[in-house]
């Protein structure tokens, strides 16, 4: 092994780390997009998010449907 070679277990760690990071970033992006779609259901007349609307179960269902 020369000075420039990276040990196999270290290379595997970085490869797995990269795969996990991509998976987590993709998951976060998908969840954020779904949540943002759901927010459209609970906006008031001014376009501001009104979480109190979620107290209504019908609105909760619409919120979930929009997220799906």
Buried (B, 14 or more C-beta within 10 A) or exposed (E): EEEEEEEEEEEEEEEEEEEEEEEEEEEEEEEEEBEEBBBEBBEEEEEEEEEEBBEEEEBBEBBEEBBE
